Amino acid sequence: MTKLMEWLFVATFFLAIWIAALTGKVHPSLADDYHHIVQVFPALVILSLGLYAAIVVLYRTFTFNTCESAAKELQQQIKEAKMDLKSKGFVFNDD
């Protein structure tokens, strides 16, 4: 089963239970006591997943590793490539 099929199965299962509780086809005591929360539960789930995604993206952005040794190596390779191109007749415009 692919990941898409898993997500679609879970979403369908969740929506079926939510619609049954919302329309009164199922009468669990929690649905009766907290009917106002049952109505907006999908919006709360989407909001919490969006908040989680934003926090993960921000955390990983702020804790992104900088590789000083890799940067130095890349700068050295750029210098070598420029010297090689100059030896072959390429002219750089260093503004």
KOLGU-54136 format. One record per residue (C-alpha): residue in one letter; x, y, z; residue number from 1. Coordinates in nm, 2 decimals. Layout:
# residues N
LONU  type      c1      c2      c3  seq
LONU     A       X       Y       Z  NUM
...
***
This chain:
# residues 95
LONU  type      c1      c2      c3  seq
LONU     M    0.00    0.00    0.00    1
LONU     T    0.14    0.33   -0.10    2
LONU     K    0.17    0.63    0.14    3
LONU     L   -0.10    0.81   -0.05    4
LONU     M   -0.34    0.52   -0.01    5
LONU     E   -0.27    0.51    0.36    6
LONU     W   -0.34    0.88    0.40    7
LONU     L   -0.66    0.85    0.19    8
LONU     F   -0.78    0.55    0.40    9
LONU     V   -0.71    0.74    0.73   10
LONU     A   -0.88    1.06    0.60   11
LONU     T   -1.18    0.87    0.48   12
LONU     F   -1.21    0.68    0.81   13
LONU     F   -1.18    1.00    1.01   14
LONU     L   -1.44    1.19    0.79   15
LONU     A   -1.68    0.90    0.81   16
LONU     I   -1.67    0.90    1.19   17
LONU     W   -1.69    1.28    1.21   18
LONU     I   -1.99    1.30    0.97   19
LONU     A   -2.16    1.02    1.17   20
LONU     A   -2.11    1.21    1.50   21
LONU     L   -2.21    1.54    1.34   22
LONU     T   -2.53    1.41    1.19   23
LONU     G   -2.63    1.21    1.49   24
LONU     K   -2.61    0.87    1.34   25
LONU     V   -2.38    0.76    1.62   26
LONU     H   -2.47    0.87    1.97   27
LONU     P   -2.16    0.86    2.18   28
LONU     S   -2.19    1.06    2.50   29
LONU     L   -1.88    1.27    2.42   30
LONU     A   -2.03    1.38    2.09   31
LONU     D   -2.35    1.50    2.27   32
LONU     D   -2.15    1.68    2.55   33
LONU     Y   -1.90    1.84    2.32   34
LONU     H   -2.11    1.90    2.00   35
LONU     H   -1.96    2.24    1.95   36
LONU     I   -1.61    2.10    1.94   37
LONU     V   -1.71    1.81    1.71   38
LONU     Q   -1.83    2.06    1.46   39
LONU     V   -1.50    2.23    1.43   40
LONU     F   -1.27    1.93    1.49   41
LONU     P   -1.15    1.90    1.13   42
LONU     A   -1.05    2.26    1.12   43
LONU     L   -0.86    2.22    1.45   44
LONU     V   -0.68    1.92    1.31   45
LONU     I   -0.58    2.10    1.00   46
LONU     L   -0.47    2.41    1.20   47
LONU     S   -0.26    2.20    1.44   48
LONU     L   -0.10    2.01    1.15   49
LONU     G   -0.02    2.34    0.98   50
LONU     L    0.13    2.48    1.30   51
LONU     Y    0.34    2.17    1.35   52
LONU     A    0.47    2.19    0.99   53
LONU     A    0.56    2.56    1.03   54
LONU     I    0.74    2.49    1.36   55
LONU     V    0.94    2.21    1.20   56
LONU     V    1.04    2.42    0.90   57
LONU     L    1.14    2.71    1.12   58
LONU     Y    1.34    2.49    1.36   59
LONU     R    1.52    2.31    1.08   60
LONU     T    1.59    2.65    0.92   61
LONU     F    1.74    2.80    1.23   62
LONU     T    1.95    2.49    1.32   63
LONU     F    2.08    2.44    0.96   64
LONU     N    2.45    2.34    0.97   65
LONU     T    2.70    2.56    0.80   66
LONU     C    3.00    2.36    0.68   67
LONU     E    3.30    2.59    0.69   68
LONU     S    3.54    2.33    0.56   69
LONU     A    3.31    2.26    0.26   70
LONU     A    3.28    2.63    0.19   71
LONU     K    3.66    2.67    0.19   72
LONU     E    3.70    2.37   -0.03   73
LONU     L    3.44    2.51   -0.28   74
LONU     Q    3.61    2.85   -0.28   75
LONU     Q    3.94    2.67   -0.36   76
LONU     Q    3.78    2.48   -0.64   77
LONU     I    3.64    2.80   -0.79   78
LONU     K    3.98    2.96   -0.78   79
LONU     E    4.13    2.66   -0.95   80
LONU     A    3.86    2.66   -1.22   81
LONU     K    3.91    3.03   -1.28   82
LONU     M    4.29    2.98   -1.32   83
LONU     D    4.23    2.69   -1.56   84
LONU     L    3.99    2.90   -1.77   85
LONU     K    4.23    3.19   -1.77   86
LONU     S    4.51    2.96   -1.90   87
LONU     K    4.28    2.86   -2.18   88
LONU     G    4.21    3.23   -2.28   89
LONU     F    3.89    3.31   -2.10   90
LONU     V    3.87    3.67   -1.98   91
LONU     F    3.68    3.74   -1.65   92
LONU     N    3.51    4.08   -1.60   93
LONU     D    3.58    4.14   -1.22   94
LONU     D    3.36    4.44   -1.15   95
***
